Amino acid sequence: MEGTTNELPQSLSRARLATNLGGKVVEWPLALRFIKGAIHGAIILPVLLHAAFAALIVALDHNVQDLGLPASIIPSLSIVVGLMLVFRNQTSYNRFWDGRNHLTVIITSVRNLTRSFLANSHRAPPSDLIETERIVRILIAILYATKNHLRASWGADIIPGTAINPSTGNASFTPEYGDLLPKGLYGCDDQGLGLVLQLTFFVEQYIKRGYDQGWYHAPQASQMQVQLNGLVDAYGRMETIRLTPIPIAHLYGPLAHCVPLRIQKKNGNLGANMHRFHRIHQKQVLALFGCVLPFALVDQIDYWAIPVVSLVMFTLYGIDGIGSQLEDPFGYDKNDIQMDFIVDDIRAEISVLLEEWKRAGEYGYEMFVGKWQGAGGAGAGGDDIAHANGVR
């Protein structure tokens, strides 16, 4: 035996998880980052406006009349602003963290079901092995369907592997999971049924069929059912995070990505006109605080009020902007959950399991034992390994 493991594809190096999820070396210190992964682009305009307003107040104070206010008003206003931002960011981060944990539950369920299906498939007749592979691919498709559903990229009716663009309402091809869906599948998103729930019916039918035919006993079937129910439960909780907005006292404006597909179709280009959150109370409080601040500082620090106001508002708007991004953790922003990397990583992992299972079944080996390259390679002389480990 030349080795105990198979050659992994180049895309599946041992460091793939660390590489995909941020394990690379950072070239610049975080304190010097102003573009990639930073919030500065979203807050630069209000910060500049407050700086300009502070400059105006300083100029009027010098050339027109005294505009200074007692500095004692700042502490009371600071407490209000601080409490508001702490509450907002804590709520937003809870949504982010809960979303990541629920995604982990779905991934764990897919892993457990894949392992159970492949490990117990030796009891199934050869004609049903194709069905086992089909169900494993459906499990992978559930991960992609979950990601796309949370991003409002719903599947297009009848056309596997396509999705609806939430901004335009038009179908676009998404090759990432089109080959994983059952042939002839038609979507029901326009009727209100998500693709994730639709695909779980295939999995449950497979579990029922395997139990009826004796592929696994009742406790095993029960545990598989628990895993599937846990997957659906986590999917529903992620959907709750996605569809539940911050109360209207804090947010205003329609939530385009939360509008069902049938409503978007009915209203044409509705999503393109409703794609942003408009925070009312938080923005108003921050703006008022930034406008009062130069009046309280101009008498004490004179022209220094301009950079001080800019620095304070840069900090406050930055904290508010971070909370805004974390409210919906399933999007495409740099600070959102890296769902593309995570789902692709799990797909690669399950694909290795599936290929190993197919090779083991073809040559009569145990999975992950021995190394072969096909009929003419190490597998051709592997009869001793097959007999030593038992032919399936």
C-alpha positions in Angstrom: 0.0 0.0 0.0 1.5 3.3 -1.1 -0.5 5.5 1.2 -3.6 5.6 3.4 -5.3 8.5 1.8 -6.5 9.4 -1.7 -5.1 12.4 -3.6 -7.4 15.3 -3.1 -8.2 17.8 -5.8 -6.1 21.0 -5.9 -9.1 23.0 -4.7 -9.3 20.9 -1.6 -5.9 21.5 0.0 -5.5 20.9 3.7 -5.6 24.6 4.3 -8.8 25.2 2.2 -10.9 26.0 5.3 -8.4 28.5 6.6 -7.9 30.0 3.2 -11.6 30.3 2.4 -12.6 31.8 5.7 -10.0 34.4 6.1 -6.8 32.5 7.1 -4.6 34.3 4.7 -1.9 36.7 5.8 -3.2 40.3 6.1 -0.9 42.6 4.2 -2.0 45.9 5.9 -2.7 46.5 9.6 -6.5 46.7 10.2 -6.1 50.3 11.5 -4.8 51.3 8.0 -7.7 49.7 6.1 -10.0 52.2 4.6 -11.6 50.4 1.6 -11.8 46.6 1.7 -14.0 45.4 4.5 -14.3 48.9 6.0 -17.4 50.9 6.6 -15.9 54.2 5.6 -17.5 54.4 2.1 -21.0 54.3 3.6 -20.3 57.0 6.2 -18.0 59.5 4.5 -20.8 61.7 3.2 -22.5 62.4 6.5 -19.1 62.9 8.2 -18.1 65.5 5.6 -21.4 67.3 5.9 -21.0 67.6 9.7 -17.4 68.8 9.2 -18.7 71.5 6.8 -21.5 72.5 9.3 -18.9 72.7 12.1 -16.8 75.0 9.9 -19.8 77.2 9.2 -20.6 77.5 12.9 -17.0 78.4 13.7 -16.9 81.0 10.9 -20.2 82.6 12.1 -19.1 82.6 15.7 -16.0 84.5 14.7 -17.5 87.0 12.2 -21.1 87.4 13.1 -22.0 86.8 16.7 -21.3 84.4 19.6 -23.1 81.1 18.9 -21.6 79.1 21.8 -23.8 76.9 24.0 -23.0 75.6 27.5 -20.8 72.5 27.2 -22.9 70.8 30.0 -25.4 69.7 27.4 -23.0 67.3 25.8 -22.8 64.6 28.5 -26.6 64.1 28.7 -26.9 63.9 24.9 -23.9 61.5 24.8 -25.6 59.1 27.1 -28.7 59.0 24.9 -26.7 58.4 21.8 -24.4 55.8 23.4 -27.3 53.8 24.8 -29.1 53.9 21.4 -26.0 52.7 19.5 -25.3 49.9 22.1 -28.8 48.6 21.8 -28.8 48.7 18.1 -25.4 47.0 17.6 -26.2 44.3 20.2 -29.4 43.5 18.5 -27.8 43.4 15.1 -24.9 41.2 16.2 -27.3 38.8 17.9 -29.0 38.4 14.5 -25.6 37.8 12.8 -24.5 35.2 15.4 -27.9 33.4 15.4 -27.8 33.3 11.6 -24.3 31.7 11.7 -25.3 29.1 14.3 -28.4 28.2 12.3 -26.3 27.7 9.2 -24.0 25.4 11.2 -27.1 23.4 12.2 -28.1 22.9 8.5 -24.5 22.0 7.5 -24.3 19.5 10.4 -27.6 17.9 9.4 -26.5 17.6 5.8 -23.2 16.0 6.9 -24.9 13.5 9.2 -27.5 12.5 6.6 -24.9 12.1 3.9 -22.8 9.9 6.2 -25.8 7.8 7.2 -27.1 7.3 3.6 -23.6 6.4 2.3 -22.7 4.1 5.2 -26.0 2.2 5.0 -26.2 2.0 1.2 -24.5 -1.5 1.2 -27.8 -2.9 2.3 -29.6 -1.5 -0.7 -29.8 -3.4 -4.0 -27.5 -2.1 -6.8 -30.4 -0.6 -8.7 -31.0 1.8 -5.8 -27.4 3.1 -5.5 -28.2 5.6 -8.2 -31.0 6.9 -6.0 -28.6 7.2 -3.1 -26.3 9.4 -5.1 -29.3 11.4 -6.3 -30.4 12.1 -2.7 -26.9 13.1 -1.6 -26.8 15.6 -4.5 -30.1 16.9 -3.4 -28.7 17.5 0.1 -25.9 19.6 -1.4 -28.6 21.5 -3.4 -30.4 22.2 -0.2 -27.4 24.2 1.0 -27.4 26.3 -2.2 -31.2 26.7 -2.1 -31.0 28.0 1.5 -28.3 30.5 0.6 -30.2 31.8 -2.4 -33.5 31.9 -0.6 -32.1 34.0 2.1 -30.7 36.4 -0.5 -34.1 36.4 -2.3 -32.6 34.7 -5.4 -35.5 32.4 -5.8 -35.5 29.5 -8.3 -37.3 30.2 -11.5 -40.4 28.0 -12.2 -39.7 24.8 -14.2 -36.1 25.7 -15.0 -33.7 23.9 -12.7 -30.5 25.9 -11.9 -32.0 29.3 -12.5 -32.9 32.1 -10.1 -34.9 35.2 -10.0 -32.9 38.4 -9.6 -34.5 40.3 -6.7 -33.8 43.7 -8.3 -35.2 43.0 -11.8 -37.5 40.1 -11.3 -35.9 38.3 -14.3 -34.6 34.7 -14.4 -30.9 34.2 -14.6 -28.9 31.0 -14.8 -27.1 29.9 -11.7 -24.9 26.9 -12.6 -23.7 26.4 -9.1 -26.4 23.9 -8.2 -28.3 23.3 -11.4 -26.8 19.8 -11.9 -27.7 18.8 -8.4 -31.5 19.2 -8.7 -33.7 16.3 -9.7 -34.5 16.0 -13.4 -37.8 17.5 -14.3 -38.1 19.4 -11.1 -40.3 22.5 -11.3 -40.3 25.3 -8.7 -43.2 26.7 -6.8 -41.6 29.9 -5.5 -44.2 32.0 -7.3 -46.8 30.2 -5.3 -45.1 30.7 -2.0 -43.3 27.4 -1.6 -39.5 27.7 -1.1 -37.2 25.3 -2.9 -35.6 24.2 0.4 -38.8 22.8 1.8 -39.6 21.3 -1.6 -36.3 19.4 -1.7 -36.7 18.0 1.8 -39.7 16.0 0.6 -37.3 13.9 -1.6 -35.1 13.3 1.4 -37.9 12.2 3.7 -39.3 9.9 1.0 -35.9 8.3 0.7 -35.7 7.7 4.4 -39.2 6.1 4.4 -38.3 3.9 1.5 -35.0 2.8 3.1 -36.8 1.9 6.3 -39.6 0.0 4.5 -37.0 -2.0 2.6 -34.9 -2.8 5.6 -31.8 -0.7 4.7 -31.7 0.5 8.3 -33.6 -0.2 11.5 -36.2 2.0 13.2 -33.8 3.9 15.6 -31.6 4.8 12.6 -34.6 6.0 10.6 -35.8 8.0 13.6 -32.4 9.8 14.0 -32.4 10.6 10.3 -35.8 12.1 10.7 -34.6 14.2 13.6 -31.7 15.5 11.5 -34.1 16.4 8.7 -36.5 18.1 11.1 -33.5 20.0 12.6 -32.5 21.2 9.2 -36.0 22.5 8.4 -36.2 24.2 11.9 -32.9 26.0 11.4 -33.9 27.1 7.9 -37.1 28.5 9.4 -35.2 30.4 12.0 -32.8 31.9 9.4 -35.8 32.9 7.4 -37.2 34.6 10.5 -34.0 36.6 10.9 -34.2 37.5 7.2 -37.9 38.5 7.1 -38.2 40.2 10.5 -37.2 43.9 10.2 -36.2 46.2 13.0 -39.3 47.8 14.4 -40.7 50.7 12.4 -39.7 53.2 15.1 -36.2 52.5 14.1 -36.5 51.6 10.4 -38.6 52.9 7.6 -39.2 51.8 4.1 -40.3 48.6 2.4 -38.1 45.6 2.6 -37.6 44.6 -1.0 -35.7 41.3 -0.3 -38.5 40.3 2.1 -41.3 40.7 -0.4 -42.6 37.4 -1.8 -41.7 36.7 -5.4 -45.4 36.7 -6.5 -45.7 40.3 -5.1 -42.5 41.4 -6.8 -43.8 40.0 -10.1 -47.2 41.7 -9.7 -45.6 45.0 -9.0 -43.0 44.9 -11.8 -39.6 46.4 -10.8 -40.7 46.8 -7.2 -37.4 45.4 -5.8 -35.2 47.9 -7.6 -37.1 50.8 -6.0 -37.2 49.4 -2.5 -33.7 48.0 -1.9 -32.5 50.2 1.0 -33.3 50.6 4.6 -34.0 54.1 5.8 -33.3 54.5 9.5 -35.4 57.3 10.9 -34.8 57.7 14.6 -31.2 56.6 14.8 -30.1 58.9 11.9 -32.1 61.8 13.2 -30.6 61.5 16.7 -27.1 61.2 15.3 -27.6 64.2 13.0 -29.0 66.3 15.8 -26.1 65.4 18.1 -23.6 66.2 15.4 -25.3 69.6 14.8 -25.4 70.5 18.5 -21.8 69.5 19.1 -20.0 72.4 17.3 -22.1 74.9 19.3 -20.9 73.4 22.5 -17.3 73.2 21.5 -16.7 76.5 19.5 -16.1 78.7 22.6 -13.7 76.2 24.2 -11.5 75.0 21.4 -12.3 77.4 18.6 -11.1 76.1 15.2 -10.3 72.7 16.7 -14.0 72.1 16.9 -14.0 71.2 13.2 -11.6 68.1 13.4 -13.1 67.1 16.8 -16.6 67.1 15.4 -15.4 65.1 12.4 -13.7 62.6 14.6 -16.7 62.1 16.9 -19.2 61.8 14.1 -16.8 59.4 12.2 -16.9 57.1 15.3 -20.6 57.3 15.8 -21.7 56.9 12.2 -19.2 54.0 11.9 -20.8 52.2 14.8 -24.2 52.8 13.3 -23.0 51.6 9.9 -21.7 48.3 11.4 -25.0 47.7 13.0 -26.7 48.3 9.7 -24.6 45.7 7.9 -25.1 43.1 10.7 -28.9 43.4 10.6 -29.1 41.2 7.5 -26.1 38.8 7.8 -27.0 36.8 4.7 -26.1 39.3 2.0 -23.0 40.0 -0.2 -21.2 42.5 2.0 -17.7 41.8 3.1 -18.9 41.8 6.7 -21.8 39.4 6.1 -21.6 35.6 6.7 -19.4 34.2 4.0 -22.1 31.9 2.8 -20.5 31.4 -0.7 -17.2 30.1 0.8 -19.0 28.0 3.4 -21.4 26.3 1.1 -18.8 25.7 -1.6 -16.5 24.2 1.1 -19.2 21.8 2.3 -20.0 20.9 -1.3 -16.4 20.0 -1.9 -16.3 17.9 1.2 -19.4 15.9 0.4 -18.3 15.5 -3.2 -15.1 13.8 -1.9 -17.3 11.5 0.2 -19.5 10.7 -2.7 -16.6 9.9 -5.1 -14.9 7.8 -2.4 -18.2 5.9 -1.9 -18.5 5.2 -5.6 -15.0 4.0 -5.9 -15.3 1.8 -2.9 -18.4 0.2 -4.2 -16.8 -0.3 -7.6 -13.7 -2.1 -6.4 -15.1 -3.7 -3.2 -12.9 -1.7 -0.8 -13.7 0.0 2.4 -14.0 3.8 2.1 -10.7 5.6 2.7 -8.7 2.4 2.8 -6.1 1.8 0.1 -5.1 4.0 -2.8 -6.0 3.4 -6.4 -6.3 5.2 -9.7 -8.7 3.0 -11.6 -8.8 -0.4 -13.1 -5.2 -0.2 -14.4 -3.7 1.4 -11.4 -3.3 0.5 -7.8 -6.9 -0.8 -7.8 -6.0 -3.6 -10.2 -3.7 -5.2 -7.7 -5.7 -4.5 -4.6 -7.4 -7.8 -4.2 -5.5 -8.4 -1.0 -6.8 -5.2 0.5 -10.3 -6.0 -0.6 -10.2 -9.5 1.0 -8.5 -8.1 4.2 -11.2 -5.5 4.7 -14.1 -7.4 3.5 -15.8 -7.1 0.1 -19.0 -5.2 0.3 
